[in-house]
Amino acid sequence: MVLAAIVASFWGFNFVVIDWGMDGIPPLLFVAIRFAVVALAAFVVPRPRTSWRTVVGVGLFMSLGQFGLLYTSMALGLQPGLAALVLQAQAVFTILIAAAVLRERPTVPQIIGVGLGIIGLAIVAAGRGGDAPALAVALALAAAFSWGIGNVISRRAGAVSGRGRLGSLSLTVWSAIVVPVPALALSFAVEGPEAIVVGLAAFGWQSALSTLYTAGLCTIAGYSIWNALLARNPSAAVVPWVLLAPVIAMASAALLLGQLPTAGEVIGGMLLVGGVLVTGFRRRRRSSGEPGFAGVPEPVTAVAISTPAAVGEGVPAVPPAPPRG
């Protein structure tokens, strides 16, 4: 729970840092630069013990798809706080995809928590989303869907390999190798060679600091922790914690950019926090007549079952049903 909250803080402040550093630089070029920096760590980090299909899948969906679409939406005028808000649709996408692919069923507290979070997101959106460009919002939603697919790929690979915490850094770093060349190719095709030349000339100390923050804290540290949490816990128990990111993004945007939250944003943010807290509560199995304690998450052991569809990748993990107190 603490690690998930820390990652959410990194990612929440990340939106302001991206907006600050991308000034004058085409978004897809900025994505290519960010992940080129992350990929340098592959010289010292061993290759993950998983298939190349998993590495490529995480790189394409969790990195290239998510951030290529997100950066573009922000370049089109989506404000950092609202971008952070829309991106949290990934929580719903991930739980739905995981339910279909991994057969993971969310618990009652997780369903309630996600419901509170969605209500909070809707309240915040109603308070500030009217002037957002429709295309920018659509791209941010597409980024959320891409992130959801990447979450499930990471969850399945971690549960199958059993490496969890040890393999998460390797998967994060090596999947970044997939991003720079396609991102640069898309930048040439969409943004044009002239925009790339102008963007490289505009890359100064501000953009460099932004890249170091996004590549170091948000990608290498943040996604390493995130992938480890996904590998050791059901997706529905981990993903809702990212609902804290919009609260952090809006607070930092208010302090640093003067984008003050409305009353709806404050109320919605409180519901988001409440929803995240609710998802973390589970009942522990009672033993020796002791009462169960709601609030301490239990580790979940993934049980693999063989299916024909799993050839070449490993087998999907089916976590056991949560114990009932």
N, C-alpha and C positions, 0 to 999 in steps of 0.2 A: 504493500500500500504506500509506504514511504517512497520507494523507488519510483513507482508510477507517478506519484505527485511531483517528484523532482523532474522527471522527464517532461511532464506536462508544463512545468514552469519554464524549462528550456525552450520548448516548442512554442509556448505562448509569447514569450519575448521575441522569439525568432521572427515573427511577422513584422514587427517594427524595424528590426535589424535589416531584414530583406528590403523593405521599402526605403530605408535610409541608404543602403549601399547600392541599390539598382539604378540610381539616378543617372540617366544618360547612357545606360547599358542595355542592349536588347535582352529580354528575359531568357530566351533559350540559350543565348551565349553565356549569360550569368550562371545558368544551371550547369552548362558544360564546364565552366571554370570551377564551380563548387565541387563537382564530383571528380574532376581531375586531381584536385588537391586531396580528396579522400582516397582516391585510388593509389596515391603515392605510398600509403601505408601498407600496400600489398607486398612491398619489398621486405618488410620485417614481420608481417603477420602471415602465418601459414594458411594454406588453402583449406577451406572448410571440408569436413568429411561428409559431403553430401553430393548429389549429382549436379552436373553442370546445368541440367534443366532447371533445378531449383535456384541455383545462383543467377541464371539468366532471368528466370521468372521474377525473383525478388527485385533484381535490378531494373527490369522493364516496368513493373507495376508500382512497387513501393517507392522507387527513386525517380526514374525518367518520367513515367506517366503522371505521378502525383505532382512533382515539382515543376515539370514542364508546363502542365496545365495551370497550376497555382500561380507561378511567376507571371505567366501570360495574363491571367485574370487580374492580377494586381497591376500590371503594366497598363491594362485597359481601364483602370480607375477604381477597382475594388479596394476600399480602405482596409488597413491591416486588421482592425477589430472585426469588421464584417467578414473578411476573408477567413479569419480564424473560426468564426461562428459557422459559416457555411461548410467549411471543411470537416466539421464534426459530424456531418451526416455519415462519415465513414463508420461510426459506431454501429449504426443501424445496418449499413451495408455488410459490415464484417460479420455481425451476429447472424444475419440471414444467410450469407454465403456459407458460414461455418456450419449452420444447422443443416444445410443441404449437402455439403461436401464432406464434412467431418462428423456429421450426425451428433453434434453437440447441442444439448438442450439447455437454455438458460434457466437458472433457478428463479423462484418467485421474487426474492429480493432484487435480483438483477433485472428482471422484467419491470418491476416497480421503479427501480432507479433509472433505467433507461427511459421509461415513460416520463418521469419527472424531468430528466434532462432534455427530452424532446420538447416538452411543454415550455421549459425555460428558453430553449433555442427559438421557439416560435414567438415567445413574448419579446425577446431581444430583437428578432428580425422585424417584428411589427413596429418596433420603435425606431428603427433606423434604415430599413432596407428599401424604402420607396424610391430613393434617388440612385440606387446602384444600377449600373448598366446591365441589361438582361443577359448579354453575351458573357460578360464577366462572371455573373452568378452561375450561369450554365457551365462555364469552364471550371469553376471552383467545385461544383457538384460532381463533374466528371473526374476531377482530381480526387475527391473523396471516394468515389467508386473504385478508382484505380488503387488507392491506398487499401481499401477493404480487400481487394483481391490479393495484394501483396501480403497483408496480414495473415490470410488463410494459408497462403503458400509457405510462409515462414513458420506458422504454427504446425502445419503438417510435417514439414521437414524436421523441425526440432523434436517433435514427439516421436517420429520414426527413428531418427538417429540416436536419440537419447542424450545428445551432447548438451542441450540446453545452454546453460550459462557459459560453458567453455567454448562452444562453437558460435555463439552469437556475434562476437567481434569479427571473427573470420568471415562469416556470412555478410555482415555489414560492409566490410572493406572490399571483399572480392566482388560482391554484387555491384559496387560502384564502378568497377572497371567497364561494365556494360554501358554506362551512361554517356561519357564524354563524346565519343565518336558519333553516335546517333543524334545526340543533342546538337552537336556542331553542324551535322548534316541538315537537320531540321532548321537550324538558324540560317544556314545558307539559302535553303529553299523558301522559307517563310519570311525571314527578315531581310535577306539580301546581303551580298558581299559588302556593299558600301556601309550598311548599318553596322556590320561587324567591325570594319576598320574604324569607324567613328567610336564604337563602343570600347574597343581596345585602347584607343587614345584617351578615352575618358576614365579609364580604370586607374584610380588613384588610391591614396591611403585609406579613404573612407570605404571604398569598395573592397580593399584588401582586408580591413578589419571585419567587415561584414562576412566576407568569405571564410575567414578564420573561425568566426563564431559559428556560422552555419555548418561548416565542414567538421570542425573539431567537437564542439559541445552538442550540436543538434544531430549531426549524422553519426560520427564515430562513437561518441559517448552515449547520446540519446538512443539511437537505434540499436546499439549493442545491448543496453539494458532492456529496451522494449522487446527485442527478439528473444532475449532470455526469459522474460516474463511470459511471453506467448508460448514458449517451448515448455514451460513448467506448469502452466495453468490454462484452464479453458478460456477461449477467446472472450466469452461473455463476461468473465471476471476481470479481464485486463483492459479491454478496449474502452469501456465507459469512463475510465479515469482521464482520458484525453479531453473529456468535456470540460475539464478545468482550464484548458489552454485558452479558450476565448475570454475567460475572466482575466487571466494574466495579460492577454493581448490588449484588451480594452483598457485595463488599468495603466499599462505602460504607454499606450497611445494617448491616454488622457494626460499623463504626466509629461511626456516628451514631445508630443505633437499637438497638444492642446485640443484633442478630440474628446470633449467631456461626454461621459455617458448620460443617457436620459434616465428618467425614473423607470421606464420599462426595462432598460438594460440592467439596472441595478437589481430589480425584482427577478428578472430572468436569470441573472448571474447567481443569485442566491439559490434559486431552484436547481441550477446546474450543480452547484456545490453539494446541495442536499441529495440530489440524485446520485452523484458519485459516491457519497458516503454510504448511502443505502446499499449500493451494489457490493460494497466490501463486507457486508455482514452475512455470516452463515452460521448455522447451528452446528455445534460440535457434538459428536456422539457421546451420549451419557455413559459413564462407567462408574462402578462401585457406588451407585446411588447418588453420585454428584450431579448437581443440576448442569444442564448444558449452558454454554456461554456464547452468546451471539456477539460476534465482533472479531473473532480470531479466525482468519482464513486457514483452511487446512490444505496442505499440499496435495495435488492430484496426480496420481500415477497413471500414465497413459497405457492402455492395453491395446496392443495391435492385433488386428484380425486380418487374415489373408483374403483378398478379393482379386478376381481377374483383372480389374481395372487398375490395380496397383503395380503392374509389371513395369519395371524400369525405374520407378520412382521410390519404391518402398511401399508400405501399406498405410492406409489411413488409420489414425489413432482414434479410438473411441473411449473417452474418459468415462469411468464409472459414474453412476448417478450419485449426487451428493447424499451423504448419510442423513437420515431423518432422526431428530432428537426425540 
